[in-house]
Amino acid sequence: MLDRSRKTLHLPAKPAAEPASKPAEQAAPAKPRISPEEQRAREAADQEAKRIRIAALAKDAEALKISLIDRYPHLFAVDPPRPLASGIHRVLAEQTGAPMPVLRLALAKLTRRNTYLAALGAGGPRYDINGRPSGMISPDDQQAAAEALQRRLVRSPQAMARRKERQTAAAAQS
């Protein structure tokens, strides 16, 4: 065998790695610190904006509730009220075109009344959008409605005293 030396290929050296401080500079800049007064002011503004949104939602829901009573008297304007079919909110959303939060609040105003809870607690059929029976009220729903109605009708003396204080305070402000 011949003893020849092999040629070696030499590549230029890679540049040295960047210092560790470089990635920190590329990160998002830190949020500026705000004073406690400014933080309180921002929170107060957020609370006020939330209060305004809720008030607008309640106003829209009240108007929708009146519209539902006028449009579907066979469901909402009967005494005692008829228990609504499960999932009726989807049908009402399609037919009225109302935003779901407004529709849910309007339905809550209609279905959380004592007369509705009493009708639900009595059992019987549920009614669809056309006023036709559509399933039965489950025993669990009957029990939940009866318990909710009972909690409303039989209140503790402390709760009744607080309610009376709020009513007198409101009357004094008027």
Secondary structure, DSSP 8 states (H G I E B T S, - for coil): -------------------THHHHHHS--------HHHHHHHHHHHHHHHHHHHHHHHHHHHHHHHHHHHH-HHHHSSSS---B-TTHHHHHHHHH---HHHHHHHHHHHHTSHHHHHHHHH--EEE-TTS-EEEE--HHHHHHHHHHHHHHHS--HHHHHHHHHHHHHHHHH-
